[in-house]
Amino acid sequence: MDAKNKTGKQPYYKIYPADFSLKTNGLSDDLIGKYARLLNRMSQTGGYLRLQDDGEYMTEEDIGLLLGIHEGHHEGTLKDILKSLLMTGCLCKDEHGRFYDRQLVKDSEEAKQEHHRKHHRKHLRKHLRKQTPTNNESNA
């Protein structure tokens, strides 16, 4: 059975242990848990932090709600948490201020391309079958 669903998305995301250890080295367990929650969200939304797949990008306030963080949180403010995750490479931020994970974006694009290739091949085969005469027609 194909591991991808009909949209070309994978029902899992790859975690490379060495990369994860390198990125999270020195982070508290609480912060690693928050990173894991963000990874989970990004894996469902093409590698970017979005409210829904292909929906609006999450604001810092949305991220705070997702993580259950409010001003005065014991691990520091949301800005401190995001700064730590950006500095360690756990998160990236594009020129528009949108947060993402490089590997998840790459994996998502590869999955979409593979889905489109399979979809194209399927329709091409269907088209070719319509144009290929059957044995009965060619013998007549």
DSSP file (Angstrom, degrees, kcal/mol; ACC not computed):
  #  RESIDUE AA STRUCTURE BP1 BP2  ACC     N-H-->O    O-->H-N    N-H-->O    O-->H-N    TCO  KAPPA ALPHA  PHI   PSI    X-CA   Y-CA   Z-CA
    1    1 A M              0   0    0      0, 0.0     2,-0.2     0, 0.0     0, 0.0   0.000 360.0 360.0 360.0 138.0    0.0    0.0    0.0
    2    2 A D        -     0   0    0      1,-0.1     0, 0.0     2,-0.1     0, 0.0  -0.454 360.0-144.0 -68.5 135.7    1.3    3.5   -0.9
    3    3 A A  S    S+     0   0    0     -2,-0.2     2,-0.3     2,-0.0    -1,-0.1   0.625  76.3  81.0 -77.1 -13.0    2.3    5.4    2.2
    4    4 A K  S    S-     0   0    0      6,-0.2     6,-0.2     1,-0.1    -2,-0.1  -0.648  75.8-129.8 -95.7 150.6    1.1    8.7    0.8
    5    5 A N    >   -     0   0    0      4,-2.0     3,-1.8    -2,-0.3    -1,-0.1  -0.227  43.3 -81.9 -86.2-174.2   -2.5    9.9    0.8
    6    6 A K  T 3  S+     0   0    0      1,-0.3    -1,-0.1     2,-0.1    -2,-0.0   0.653 126.3  58.5 -67.1 -15.6   -4.3   11.2   -2.3
    7    7 A T  T 3  S-     0   0    0      2,-0.1    -1,-0.3     0, 0.0     3,-0.1   0.469 116.2-108.7 -92.0  -1.7   -2.9   14.7   -2.0
    8    8 A G  S <  S+     0   0    0     -3,-1.8     2,-0.3     1,-0.3   107,-0.2   0.530  74.4 136.7  88.1   5.4    0.7   13.5   -2.2
    9    9 A K        -     0   0    0    103,-0.1    -4,-2.0   106,-0.0    -1,-0.3  -0.621  54.3-124.3 -87.6 145.8    1.5   14.2    1.4
   10   10 A Q        -     0   0    0     -2,-0.3    -6,-0.2    -6,-0.2    -1,-0.0  -0.687   9.6-137.4 -85.8 142.0    3.4   11.7    3.5
   11   11 A P  S    S+     0   0    0      0, 0.0     2,-0.3     0, 0.0    -1,-0.1   0.258  88.1  37.5 -82.3  15.3    1.6   10.5    6.7
   12   12 A Y  S    S-     0   0    0     31,-0.1     2,-0.4    -9,-0.0    -2,-0.1  -0.933  73.9-134.5-149.8 168.9    5.0   10.9    8.5
   13   13 A Y        -     0   0    0     -2,-0.3     2,-0.4     2,-0.0    91,-0.1  -0.986  25.3-113.0-132.9 150.1    8.0   13.1    8.6
   14   14 A K        -     0   0    0     -2,-0.4     2,-0.5    89,-0.1    93,-0.1  -0.605  25.1-169.2 -82.2 132.6   11.6   12.2    8.6
   15   15 A I        -     0   0    0     -2,-0.4     3,-0.1     4,-0.0    -2,-0.0  -0.984  11.5-151.7-119.6 120.3   13.7   13.0   11.7
   16   16 A Y     >  -     0   0    0     -2,-0.5     4,-2.9     1,-0.2     3,-0.3  -0.820   9.6-147.8 -91.3 112.9   17.4   12.6   11.2
   17   17 A P  H  > S+     0   0    0      0, 0.0     4,-2.7     0, 0.0     5,-0.2   0.850  95.0  49.6 -52.4 -43.0   18.7   11.8   14.7
   18   18 A A  H  > S+     0   0    0      2,-0.2     4,-2.3     1,-0.2     5,-0.2   0.921 114.1  45.5 -64.5 -42.5   22.1   13.5   14.3
   19   19 A D  H  > S+     0   0    0     -3,-0.3     4,-2.8     2,-0.2     5,-0.2   0.925 113.3  49.9 -64.8 -44.3   20.4   16.7   13.0
   20   20 A F  H  X S+     0   0    0     -4,-2.9     4,-2.4     1,-0.2    -2,-0.2   0.928 112.5  47.2 -60.8 -45.5   17.8   16.6   15.8
   21   21 A S  H  X S+     0   0    0     -4,-2.7     4,-1.0    -5,-0.2    -1,-0.2   0.909 113.3  48.6 -62.7 -42.3   20.5   16.2   18.4
   22   22 A L  H  < S+     0   0    0     -4,-2.3     3,-0.4    -5,-0.2    -2,-0.2   0.929 114.6  44.8 -63.8 -45.6   22.6   18.9   17.0
   23   23 A K  H  < S+     0   0    0     -4,-2.8    67,-0.2     1,-0.2    -2,-0.2   0.871 119.6  40.0 -66.9 -37.5   19.7   21.4   16.8
   24   24 A T  H >< S+     0   0    0     -4,-2.4     3,-2.4    -5,-0.2    -1,-0.2   0.464  80.7 127.3 -96.2  -1.2   18.3   20.6   20.2
   25   25 A N  T 3< S+     0   0    0     -4,-1.0     3,-0.1    -3,-0.4    -3,-0.0  -0.371  82.3  13.4 -57.9 124.6   21.7   20.3   22.1
   26   26 A G  T 3  S+     0   0    0      1,-0.3    -1,-0.3    -2,-0.1     2,-0.2   0.327  97.9 122.9  90.8  -7.3   21.5   22.7   25.1
   27   27 A L    <   -     0   0    0     -3,-2.4    -1,-0.3     1,-0.1    -3,-0.0  -0.607  66.5-109.7 -85.1 149.0   17.8   23.2   24.9
   28   28 A S     >  -     0   0    0     -2,-0.2     4,-2.4     1,-0.1     5,-0.2  -0.309  27.1-111.6 -69.3 159.9   15.6   22.4   27.9
   29   29 A D  H  > S+     0   0    0      1,-0.2     4,-2.2     2,-0.2     5,-0.1   0.876 120.2  55.1 -59.3 -37.3   13.3   19.4   27.7
   30   30 A D  H  > S+     0   0    0      1,-0.2     4,-1.8     2,-0.2    -1,-0.2   0.918 109.2  46.0 -62.3 -44.2   10.3   21.9   27.8
   31   31 A L  H  > S+     0   0    0      2,-0.2     4,-2.4     1,-0.2    -2,-0.2   0.865 110.1  53.5 -68.8 -36.7   11.7   23.7   24.8
   32   32 A I  H  X S+     0   0    0     -4,-2.4     4,-2.5     2,-0.2    -1,-0.2   0.893 107.9  52.1 -63.6 -38.8   12.4   20.5   22.9
   33   33 A G  H  X S+     0   0    0     -4,-2.2     4,-2.0     2,-0.2    -2,-0.2   0.889 109.1  48.9 -63.5 -39.4    8.8   19.5   23.5
   34   34 A K  H  X S+     0   0    0     -4,-1.8     4,-2.2     2,-0.2    -2,-0.2   0.904 110.4  51.2 -66.3 -40.8    7.6   22.8   22.1
   35   35 A Y  H  X S+     0   0    0     -4,-2.4     4,-2.8     1,-0.2    -2,-0.2   0.918 108.5  51.9 -60.8 -43.7    9.9   22.3   19.1
   36   36 A A  H  X S+     0   0    0     -4,-2.5     4,-2.3     1,-0.2    -1,-0.2   0.893 108.5  50.9 -61.3 -39.8    8.3   18.8   18.6
   37   37 A R  H  X S+     0   0    0     -4,-2.0     4,-1.9     2,-0.2    -1,-0.2   0.898 111.7  47.4 -64.6 -39.7    4.9   20.3   18.7
   38   38 A L  H  X S+     0   0    0     -4,-2.2     4,-2.9     2,-0.2    -2,-0.2   0.898 109.9  53.0 -68.1 -39.9    5.9   22.9   16.0
   39   39 A L  H  X S+     0   0    0     -4,-2.8     4,-2.4     1,-0.2    -2,-0.2   0.921 107.8  51.8 -58.5 -44.1    7.5   20.1   13.9
   40   40 A N  H  X S+     0   0    0     -4,-2.3     4,-0.8     2,-0.2    -1,-0.2   0.926 112.0  45.3 -60.2 -45.4    4.2   18.2   14.0
   41   41 A R  H >X S+     0   0    0     -4,-1.9     3,-1.0     1,-0.2     4,-0.7   0.938 113.2  49.9 -63.4 -46.8    2.3   21.2   12.9
   42   42 A M  H ><>S+     0   0    0     -4,-2.9     5,-3.1     1,-0.3     3,-0.7   0.841 104.1  59.3 -63.4 -32.9    4.8   22.0   10.1
   43   43 A S  H 3<5S+     0   0    0     -4,-2.4     3,-0.4     1,-0.2    -1,-0.3   0.770 108.3  46.1 -66.5 -23.7    4.7   18.4    8.9
   44   44 A Q  H <<5S+     0   0    0     -3,-1.0    -1,-0.2    -4,-0.8    -2,-0.2   0.561 114.3  47.9 -91.2 -11.0    0.9   18.8    8.3
   45   45 A T  T X<5S-     0   0    0     -3,-0.7     3,-1.3    -4,-0.7    -1,-0.2  -0.153 122.1 -87.0-129.4  39.1    1.2   22.2    6.5
   46   46 A G  T 3 5S-     0   0    0     -3,-0.4    -3,-0.2     1,-0.3    63,-0.1   0.677  83.9 -58.1  71.0  19.1    4.0   21.8    3.9
   47   47 A G  T 3 <S+     0   0    0     -5,-3.1    54,-2.1     1,-0.4    58,-0.3   0.262 116.0  98.5  96.0 -12.6    6.9   22.7    6.2
   48   48 A Y  B <  S-A  100   0A   0     -3,-1.3     2,-1.0    -6,-0.3    -1,-0.4  -0.731  83.6-106.6-104.1 156.4    5.6   26.1    7.2
   49   49 A L        +     0   0    0     50,-2.4     9,-2.7    -2,-0.3     2,-0.3  -0.747  57.6 158.3 -82.0 106.7    3.7   27.1   10.3
   50   50 A R  B     -C   57   0B   0     -2,-1.0     7,-0.3     7,-0.3     3,-0.1  -0.872  53.4-124.0-126.2 159.1    0.1   27.6    9.0
   51   51 A L  S    S-     0   0    0      5,-2.9     2,-0.3    -2,-0.3     6,-0.1   0.895  98.3  -4.1 -68.0 -39.9   -3.3   27.6   10.7
   52   52 A Q  S >  S-     0   0    0      4,-0.4     3,-2.5    -7,-0.1    -1,-0.2  -0.919 101.1 -68.0-142.8 166.6   -4.4   24.9    8.2
   53   53 A D  T 3  S-     0   0    0      1,-0.3    -8,-0.1    -2,-0.3     3,-0.1  -0.421 125.0  -1.3 -58.7 128.6   -2.8   23.2    5.2
   54   54 A D  T 3  S+     0   0    0      1,-0.2    -1,-0.3    -2,-0.1     3,-0.1   0.692 115.8 116.5  59.1  21.3   -2.5   25.9    2.5
   55   55 A G  S <  S-     0   0    0     -3,-2.5    -1,-0.2     1,-0.3     3,-0.1  -0.146  73.9 -43.7 -99.8-161.1   -4.1   28.3    4.9
   56   56 A E        -     0   0    0      1,-0.1    -5,-2.9    -3,-0.1    -4,-0.4  -0.312  63.0-107.7 -65.7 147.3   -2.9   31.5    6.5
   57   57 A Y  B     -C   50   0B   0     -7,-0.3    -7,-0.3    -6,-0.1     2,-0.2  -0.513  40.8-103.6 -73.9 146.5    0.5   31.6    8.0
   58   58 A M        -     0   0    0     -9,-2.7    41,-0.3    -2,-0.2     2,-0.1  -0.481  29.3-142.2 -74.1 137.7    0.6   31.6   11.8
   59   59 A T     >  -     0   0    0     -2,-0.2     4,-2.3     1,-0.1     5,-0.2  -0.428  33.3-100.7 -84.3 170.5    1.4   34.8   13.6
   60   60 A E  H  > S+     0   0    0      1,-0.2     4,-2.4     2,-0.2     5,-0.1   0.873 127.1  54.9 -60.6 -35.0    3.5   34.8   16.7
   61   61 A E  H  > S+     0   0    0      2,-0.2     4,-2.1     1,-0.2    -1,-0.2   0.918 107.2  49.3 -63.7 -42.7    0.3   35.1   18.7
   62   62 A D  H  > S+     0   0    0      2,-0.2     4,-2.5     1,-0.2    -2,-0.2   0.906 110.4  50.9 -60.9 -42.2   -1.1   31.9   16.9
   63   63 A I  H  X S+     0   0    0     -4,-2.3     4,-2.3     1,-0.2    -2,-0.2   0.911 108.0  52.7 -63.1 -42.2    2.2   30.1   17.7
   64   64 A G  H  X>S+     0   0    0     -4,-2.4     5,-2.9     1,-0.2     4,-0.8   0.906 109.8  48.3 -59.0 -42.7    1.9   31.1   21.4
   65   65 A L  H ><5S+     0   0    0     -4,-2.1     3,-0.6     3,-0.2    -2,-0.2   0.914 110.2  51.9 -64.4 -42.6   -1.7   29.7   21.5
   66   66 A L  H 3<5S+     0   0    0     -4,-2.5    -2,-0.2     1,-0.2    -1,-0.2   0.896 116.6  39.9 -58.8 -40.8   -0.5   26.5   19.9
   67   67 A L  H 3<5S-     0   0    0     -4,-2.3    -1,-0.2    -5,-0.2    -2,-0.2   0.506 109.8-119.9 -89.0  -5.0    2.3   26.1   22.4
   68   68 A G  T <<5 +     0   0    0     -4,-0.8     2,-0.4    -3,-0.6    -3,-0.2   0.845  62.8 149.0  69.6  32.9    0.2   27.3   25.4
   69   69 A I      < +     0   0    0     -5,-2.9     2,-0.3    -6,-0.2    -1,-0.2  -0.816  19.5 170.8-104.8 139.5    2.6   30.2   26.0
   70   70 A H    >   -     0   0    0     -2,-0.4     3,-1.7    -3,-0.1    -9,-0.0  -0.921  48.4 -69.7-136.9 164.4    1.6   33.5   27.4
   71   71 A E  T 3  S+     0   0    0     -2,-0.3     6,-0.1     1,-0.3    -1,-0.0  -0.266 122.3  29.0 -54.9 138.2    3.6   36.5   28.6
   72   72 A G  T 3  S+     0   0    0      1,-0.2    -1,-0.3    -3,-0.0     5,-0.1   0.531  82.1 164.1  86.1   6.9    5.5   35.6   31.8
   73   73 A H    X   -     0   0    0     -3,-1.7     3,-2.2     3,-0.2    -1,-0.2  -0.254  49.7-115.3 -55.4 145.4    5.7   31.9   30.9
   74   74 A H  T 3  S+     0   0    0      1,-0.3    -1,-0.1     3,-0.0     3,-0.1   0.727 115.1  52.8 -63.0 -22.9    8.3   30.2   33.1
   75   75 A E  T 3  S-     0   0    0      1,-0.4    -1,-0.3   -45,-0.0     2,-0.2   0.408 124.4 -94.6 -89.4   3.0   10.6   29.4   30.1
   76   76 A G    <   -     0   0    0     -3,-2.2    -1,-0.4     4,-0.1    -3,-0.2  -0.551  60.1 -38.8 110.5-179.8   10.6   33.0   29.1
   77   77 A T     >  -     0   0    0     -2,-0.2     4,-2.1    -5,-0.1     5,-0.2  -0.271  57.0-106.5 -76.3 165.9    8.5   35.0   26.6
   78   78 A L  H  > S+     0   0    0      1,-0.2     4,-3.0     2,-0.2     5,-0.3   0.897 122.3  55.9 -58.0 -41.2    7.4   33.7   23.3
   79   79 A K  H  > S+     0   0    0      1,-0.2     4,-2.3     2,-0.2    -1,-0.2   0.891 107.2  49.3 -60.4 -39.4    9.9   35.9   21.6
   80   80 A D  H  > S+     0   0    0      2,-0.2     4,-2.3     1,-0.2    -1,-0.2   0.900 112.0  48.7 -65.1 -40.7   12.7   34.3   23.7
   81   81 A I  H  X S+     0   0    0     -4,-2.1     4,-2.3     2,-0.2    -2,-0.2   0.940 113.3  45.7 -65.4 -47.7   11.5   30.9   22.8
   82   82 A L  H  X S+     0   0    0     -4,-3.0     4,-2.4     1,-0.2     5,-0.2   0.898 111.4  53.5 -63.2 -39.4   11.3   31.7   19.1
   83   83 A K  H  X S+     0   0    0     -4,-2.3     4,-2.7    -5,-0.3    -1,-0.2   0.921 109.3  48.4 -60.6 -44.1   14.7   33.3   19.2
   84   84 A S  H  X S+     0   0    0     -4,-2.3     4,-1.8     1,-0.2     6,-0.3   0.910 112.5  48.0 -62.0 -43.0   16.2   30.2   20.8
   85   85 A L  H  <>S+     0   0    0     -4,-2.3     6,-2.0     1,-0.2     5,-1.4   0.841 113.9  47.3 -69.1 -33.0   14.6   27.9   18.2
   86   86 A L  H ><5S+     0   0    0     -4,-2.4     3,-0.8     4,-0.2    -2,-0.2   0.904 110.4  51.9 -71.5 -42.4   15.8   30.2   15.4
   87   87 A M  H 3<5S+     0   0    0     -4,-2.7    -2,-0.2     1,-0.2    -1,-0.2   0.847 111.5  46.3 -64.9 -33.7   19.4   30.5   16.8
   88   88 A T  T 3<5S-     0   0    0     -4,-1.8    -1,-0.2    -5,-0.2    -2,-0.2   0.549 115.1-113.7 -86.5  -6.6   19.8   26.7   17.0
   89   89 A G  T < 5S+     0   0    0     -3,-0.8    -3,-0.2    -4,-0.4    -2,-0.1   0.534  83.3 122.6  86.3   5.8   18.4   26.1   13.5
   90   90 A C  S   <S+     0   0    0     -5,-1.4     2,-0.3    -6,-0.3    -4,-0.2   0.894  82.4  23.2 -65.1 -38.1   15.2   24.3   14.8
   91   91 A L  S    S-     0   0    0     -6,-2.0     2,-0.3    -9,-0.2    -2,-0.3  -0.890  70.6-156.9-123.2 156.0   13.2   27.0   13.0
   92   92 A C  E     -B  100   0A   0      8,-2.5     8,-2.2    -2,-0.3     2,-0.4  -0.886   7.5-148.5-123.9 161.0   13.9   29.3   10.0
   93   93 A K  E     -B   99   0A   0     -2,-0.3     6,-0.2     6,-0.2    -2,-0.0  -0.995  12.6-144.7-133.3 127.2   12.2   32.5    9.2
   94   94 A D    >   -     0   0    0      4,-2.5     3,-2.1    -2,-0.4     6,-0.0  -0.193  38.3 -88.5 -84.5-179.1   11.8   33.7    5.6
   95   95 A E  T 3  S+     0   0    0      1,-0.3    -1,-0.1     2,-0.1    -2,-0.0   0.643 127.8  54.7 -65.5 -14.2   11.9   37.3    4.3
   96   96 A H  T 3  S-     0   0    0      2,-0.1    -1,-0.3     0, 0.0    -2,-0.0   0.347 121.0-105.8 -98.5   3.9    8.2   37.7    5.0
   97   97 A G  S <  S+     0   0    0     -3,-2.1     2,-0.4     1,-0.3    -2,-0.1   0.632  71.8 144.8  83.4  14.1    8.5   36.7    8.6
   98   98 A R        -     0   0    0    -39,-0.0    -4,-2.5     1,-0.0     2,-0.3  -0.717  44.9-132.0 -91.3 135.8    7.0   33.2    8.1
   99   99 A F  E     + B   0  93A   0     -2,-0.4   -50,-2.4   -41,-0.3     2,-0.3  -0.637  37.7 151.9 -88.3 141.8    8.4   30.3   10.2
  100  100 A Y  E     -AB  48  92A   0     -8,-2.2    -8,-2.5    -2,-0.3     2,-0.5  -0.959  42.9-116.8-157.3 171.1    9.4   27.0    8.6
  101  101 A D     >  -     0   0    0    -54,-2.1     4,-2.3    -2,-0.3     5,-0.2  -0.988  20.4-145.8-118.2 123.7   11.6   24.0    8.7
  102  102 A R  H  > S+     0   0    0     -2,-0.5     4,-2.4     1,-0.2     5,-0.2   0.912  97.7  46.4 -55.6 -48.9   14.0   23.5    5.8
  103  103 A Q  H  > S+     0   0    0      1,-0.2     4,-2.9     2,-0.2    -1,-0.2   0.889 112.2  50.3 -65.8 -39.6   13.9   19.7    5.7
  104  104 A L  H  > S+     0   0    0      2,-0.2     4,-2.4     1,-0.2    -1,-0.2   0.880 110.7  49.4 -67.4 -36.6   10.1   19.6    5.9
  105  105 A V  H  X S+     0   0    0     -4,-2.3     4,-2.5   -58,-0.3    -2,-0.2   0.936 113.4  47.1 -64.9 -45.0    9.7   22.1    3.1
  106  106 A K  H  X S+     0   0    0     -4,-2.4     4,-2.4    -5,-0.2    -2,-0.2   0.941 114.0  46.7 -61.1 -48.4   12.1   20.1    1.0
  107  107 A D  H  X S+     0   0    0     -4,-2.9     4,-2.3     1,-0.2    -1,-0.2   0.884 112.0  51.5 -61.7 -39.5   10.3   16.8    1.8
  108  108 A S  H  X S+     0   0    0     -4,-2.4     4,-2.3     2,-0.2    -1,-0.2   0.915 110.2  48.1 -64.8 -44.0    6.9   18.3    1.1
  109  109 A E  H  X S+     0   0    0     -4,-2.5     4,-2.5     1,-0.2    -2,-0.2   0.907 111.8  50.0 -64.1 -41.6    8.0   19.6   -2.3
  110  110 A E  H  X S+     0   0    0     -4,-2.4     4,-2.4     2,-0.2    -2,-0.2   0.906 110.6  49.8 -62.9 -41.3    9.5   16.2   -3.2
  111  111 A A  H  X S+     0   0    0     -4,-2.3     4,-2.3     2,-0.2    -2,-0.2   0.898 111.5  48.8 -65.0 -40.3    6.2   14.5   -2.2
  112  112 A K  H  X S+     0   0    0     -4,-2.3     4,-2.5     2,-0.2    -2,-0.2   0.921 111.4  49.4 -64.9 -43.5    4.1   16.9   -4.3
  113  113 A Q  H  X S+     0   0    0     -4,-2.5     4,-2.5     1,-0.2    -2,-0.2   0.916 111.9  48.2 -62.2 -43.0    6.4   16.4   -7.3
  114  114 A E  H  X S+     0   0    0     -4,-2.4     4,-2.5     2,-0.2     5,-0.2   0.905 110.8  51.5 -64.0 -41.2    6.2   12.6   -7.0
  115  115 A H  H  X S+     0   0    0     -4,-2.3     4,-2.6     1,-0.2    -2,-0.2   0.925 111.3  47.4 -60.7 -45.1    2.4   12.9   -6.6
  116  116 A H  H  X S+     0   0    0     -4,-2.5     4,-2.7     2,-0.2    -2,-0.2   0.887 110.8  51.8 -65.5 -39.0    2.2   15.0   -9.8
  117  117 A R  H  X S+     0   0    0     -4,-2.5     4,-2.7     2,-0.2    -2,-0.2   0.938 112.9  44.6 -61.7 -46.2    4.5   12.6  -11.7
  118  118 A K  H  X S+     0   0    0     -4,-2.5     4,-2.4     2,-0.2    -2,-0.2   0.910 114.0  49.9 -64.3 -42.1    2.3    9.6  -10.7
  119  119 A H  H  X S+     0   0    0     -4,-2.6     4,-2.0    -5,-0.2    -2,-0.2   0.914 112.2  47.8 -62.7 -43.7   -0.9   11.5  -11.5
  120  120 A H  H  X S+     0   0    0     -4,-2.7     4,-2.4     2,-0.2    -2,-0.2   0.925 112.1  49.1 -63.6 -45.7    0.5   12.5  -14.9
  121  121 A R  H  X S+     0   0    0     -4,-2.7     4,-2.7     1,-0.2     5,-0.2   0.898 109.2  53.5 -61.4 -40.5    1.6    9.0  -15.7
  122  122 A K  H  X S+     0   0    0     -4,-2.4     4,-2.0     1,-0.2    -1,-0.2   0.928 112.6  42.7 -61.0 -46.3   -1.8    7.6  -14.8
  123  123 A H  H  X S+     0   0    0     -4,-2.0     4,-2.3     2,-0.2    -1,-0.2   0.845 112.5  53.9 -70.9 -33.3   -3.6   10.0  -17.1
  124  124 A L  H  X S+     0   0    0     -4,-2.4     4,-2.7     2,-0.2    -2,-0.2   0.930 109.4  48.1 -64.9 -44.9   -1.1    9.4  -19.9
  125  125 A R  H  X S+     0   0    0     -4,-2.7     4,-2.4     1,-0.2    -2,-0.2   0.917 111.4  50.7 -60.2 -43.3   -1.6    5.7  -19.7
  126  126 A K  H  X S+     0   0    0     -4,-2.0     4,-1.5    -5,-0.2    -1,-0.2   0.910 111.9  47.4 -61.5 -42.9   -5.4    6.1  -19.7
  127  127 A H  H  X S+     0   0    0     -4,-2.3     4,-1.3     1,-0.2    -2,-0.2   0.904 111.7  50.2 -65.0 -42.7   -5.1    8.4  -22.8
  128  128 A L  H  X S+     0   0    0     -4,-2.7     4,-1.4     1,-0.2    -2,-0.2   0.875 106.5  55.3 -65.6 -37.0   -2.8    5.9  -24.6
  129  129 A R  H  < S+     0   0    0     -4,-2.4    -1,-0.2     1,-0.2    -2,-0.2   0.880 105.5  52.8 -62.7 -37.3   -5.1    3.0  -23.9
  130  130 A K  H  < S+     0   0    0     -4,-1.5    -1,-0.2     1,-0.2    -2,-0.2   0.840 113.3  43.6 -66.4 -32.2   -8.0    4.9  -25.5
  131  131 A Q  H  < S+     0   0    0     -4,-1.3    -1,-0.2    -3,-0.1    -2,-0.2   0.645  94.0  90.2 -90.4 -14.8   -5.8    5.5  -28.6
  132  132 A T  S  < S-     0   0    0     -4,-1.4     2,-0.1    -3,-0.1    -4,-0.0  -0.715  79.9-126.4 -84.4 123.6   -4.4    1.9  -28.9
  133  133 A P        -     0   0    0      0, 0.0    -2,-0.1     0, 0.0     2,-0.1  -0.383  24.1-117.8 -68.0 146.6   -6.6   -0.3  -31.0
  134  134 A T     >  -     0   0    0      1,-0.1     4,-2.1    -2,-0.1     5,-0.2  -0.340  28.8-103.8 -75.5 165.8   -7.7   -3.6  -29.4
  135  135 A N  H  > S+     0   0    0      1,-0.2     4,-1.7     2,-0.2     5,-0.1   0.872 122.0  53.7 -58.3 -39.2   -6.6   -6.9  -30.9
  136  136 A N  H  > S+     0   0    0      1,-0.2     4,-0.7     2,-0.2    -1,-0.2   0.898 109.9  47.1 -64.5 -39.6  -10.1   -7.4  -32.4
  137  137 A E  H  4 S+     0   0    0      1,-0.2     3,-0.4     2,-0.2    -2,-0.2   0.885 112.1  49.1 -69.8 -38.1  -10.1   -4.0  -34.1
  138  138 A S  H  < S+     0   0    0     -4,-2.1    -1,-0.2     1,-0.2    -2,-0.2   0.778 111.0  50.4 -73.9 -25.9   -6.6   -4.5  -35.5
  139  139 A N  H  <        0   0    0     -4,-1.7    -1,-0.2     1,-0.2    -2,-0.2   0.624 360.0 360.0 -84.6 -13.2   -7.4   -8.0  -36.9
  140  140 A A     <        0   0    0     -4,-0.7    -1,-0.2    -3,-0.4    -2,-0.1   0.479 360.0 360.0 -76.9 360.0  -10.6   -6.8  -38.6
